[in-house]
Amino acid sequence: MRTTVVAVVMGIFCGMMADADVKPQKDFNLQRFAGKWYRVGLAYDSVSFVPFRDKLKASMGIVTALPNGNVNLTMWDVTPLGCQVMVYHYEKTNVPGQFTYFSTRHNMVKDITVMETNYTEYAVVLKHKVFNREYTQVALYGRTQTVRNDVINKFKAFALSQGFSRGSILTPPPAG
């Protein structure tokens, strides 16, 4: 039964993603999306990230909707060196639910798309850019540090449909 459910969900997501364009949440509402979120899932296959996979904890972020439609995201991560705070400035695009931001780490503009959210419980967000190679990261956010298993399974199925291996999909423990 579980395999059938995952296969159906993967089929739905693969069908959605067959189109070359990434499509955000239908009728995305930034005001409802704003607020506190925890990153409770991550699909990331960067070789430089591998040594840190076992140390990753759920991180917390605050999404602040700005009057002009842009977004500030402040993220707090617990690391072996202590708490790190990062602030991201996302600029709106013509498509609600899609944003861009300048990555100082990679020195380039990246695309952020809110793929799916129910606003009160979870959100699946895709970060994507093509440069030396295609760069993609999928994150699962929850309004709390734990989300339902069916939401985690949906997130994992979506990440698999994006070409991530099972080993590159993480659901880190709460930060504590």
Number of C-alpha atoms within 10 A of each C-alpha: 6 9 8 9 14 17 13 13 19 21 15 15 19 16 11 15 15 12 9 7 8 14 17 20 18 12 9 19 13 18 13 12 20 17 15 17 25 25 27 26 26 24 26 21 17 11 7 8 10 12 9 10 15 10 12 19 21 23 23 23 21 17 19 19 18 14 7 8 15 16 22 17 18 16 19 17 18 17 14 10 6 8 10 12 12 10 12 15 16 22 18 17 14 7 12 18 22 23 21 20 17 15 12 9 6 9 8 11 14 19 18 24 21 23 19 19 21 12 18 12 15 25 24 25 23 22 18 18 16 11 10 6 7 8 14 21 19 25 24 27 27 25 19 17 20 20 17 10 9 12 16 17 16 18 29 27 24 25 27 18 20 18 11 19 14 12 9 16 22 19 19 19 16 16 15 7
